[in-house]
Amino acid sequence: MNPDPRPSRKHAPPPPGPLPYARQFIDESDIAAVIAALHADFLTQGPTVGAFEEALCRATGARHAVAVSSGSAALHLLAIALGVGPGQVGVTSPITFAATANCFLHAGGGVALADVDPRTGLMTPGHLEAALDTLEARGVPPGLVIAVSLTGRVADLEGLARVCGRRGWTLVEDAAHSLGGLGRAADGTSFRSGSCRHTRAAILSFHPVKHICTGEGGAVLTNDADLAGRIRRLRSHGIDKPSPDRLPPGEGPWFQDQVELGFNYRLTDIQAALGLSQLRRLDAFLERRRTLARRYLERLDRPGLRDIFALPPPDEGSAWHLFVVHFADAALRRRAVEFLADRGIRTQVHYIPVYRHTFYKKRFGETTLPGAEAWYRGCLSLPLFPAMRDQDLERVADALEAFVRTCRL
Ligand SMILES: Cc1ncc(COP(=O)(O)O)c(C=O)c1O
């Protein structure tokens, strides 16, 4: 394992131009792994996908991993496999990437949004209870809940699972932000995000801004062998290929049977080779993210700054996908974005609440949830990625201090 994931001159030079808010970290070992995959027999799904899936199980503690073409594909397949369809309404939170909510609609169901804690952006058991009360009062039958472990902070999956269990709903974790993150159970023990200790399944994304990347890519994680088998079949058109001892009479090794309507959501061996190589450096990536987050917390915890923006609440288990500060209001956030951009520092907003998007407004009408609005009003993701250098972070902190000085004029 490479103990220091920061860029050397030979590997992953800092990107020219503005400092991005997030970025992949590709080094020579990743490039060599992809070249080796190009020399191998399989370009599409082959043995390297299997090896990547085994490595994902080791990294998360889940018993089964099914690699697919994106995190969105993972969500879509899970929604289908867990029975979302017409007459069903699924629940997630509005502070997420739209794909989390879209999957219910792709599967033919409806979607309801539970509010979030404005300090963390997470759906809590209380918010879930309130959303389920409303749905059940409308006669909606129990269905699927997707909890998002936002910014790398693992949701209270144990508490959410208790609510779901009591009311007959099924809980899944969207762990696109939280590979390597640790959740805390009520007895003080911790569990790994994606381990499915408290959930029926979880999904990951390997988009370049995430903890490891494969270009595009994702995975479904579960401890349920039947569910994993169904997802494997759905990712490849719904086709079954029975083992030689289960062949129907008269059929040969060519035999395959499409038993349901599936998709081509396969990951390629080329992508899996990159994913496997990246996964070897996951611990180092996480360590670097945690070091940078600690340094931000030290540098930015100053009286003058605290009047202008709030820092993320402490969480030792966070996988620090994002470092989100909260400005006192939207106008201040906007000025800060422009001030930082003028100094070559890019930031981003995670997220505009799902219900504010035109598609959702047209389909479901106007909605407003107070926790989601309070989160969205002032949130700003500062640059944070493993290849970021110490001096990059100091530049961001200096620029924020300079911005705060302009606020006092
Ligand atoms: C919380 C969350 N869920 C799902 C996804 C979808 O993943 P992908 O981009 O791999 O389709 C993303 C990606 O940005 C995400 O951030």
The ligand as a Tripos MOL2 file, in Angstrom:
@<TRIPOS>MOLECULE
LIG
   16    16     1     0     0
SMALL
NO_CHARGES

@<TRIPOS>ATOM
      1 C1        -25.6730   10.2150   -2.5100 C.3       1 LIG1
      2 C2        -25.5350    9.7020   -3.9120 C.ar      1 LIG1
      3 N1        -26.2970    8.6820   -4.3050 N.ar      1 LIG1
      4 C3        -26.2170    8.1780   -5.5490 C.ar      1 LIG1
      5 C4        -25.3360    8.6850   -6.4780 C.ar      1 LIG1
      6 C5        -25.3170    8.1240   -7.8620 C.3       1 LIG1
      7 O1        -24.0720    7.5840   -8.1870 O.3       1 LIG1
      8 P1        -23.5150    7.5840   -9.6860 P.3       1 LIG1
      9 O2        -23.0700    8.9620  -10.0190 O.co2     1 LIG1
     10 O3        -22.3730    6.6000   -9.6290 O.co2     1 LIG1
     11 O4        -24.6160    7.1160  -10.5660 O.co2     1 LIG1
     12 C6        -24.5000    9.7300   -6.1040 C.ar      1 LIG1
     13 C7        -23.5360   10.2840   -7.0710 C.2       1 LIG1
     14 O5        -23.1800   11.4090   -7.1240 O.2       1 LIG1
     15 C8        -24.6020   10.2640   -4.8020 C.ar      1 LIG1
     16 O6        -23.8380   11.2900   -4.3990 O.3       1 LIG1
@<TRIPOS>BOND
     1     1     2 1
     2     2     3 ar
     3     2    15 ar
     4     3     4 ar
     5     4     5 ar
     6     5     6 1
     7     5    12 ar
     8     6     7 1
     9     7     8 1
    10     8     9 2
    11     8    10 1
    12     8    11 1
    13    12    13 1
    14    12    15 ar
    15    13    14 2
    16    15    16 1
@<TRIPOS>SUBSTRUCTURE
     1 LIG1         1 GROUP 0 **** ****
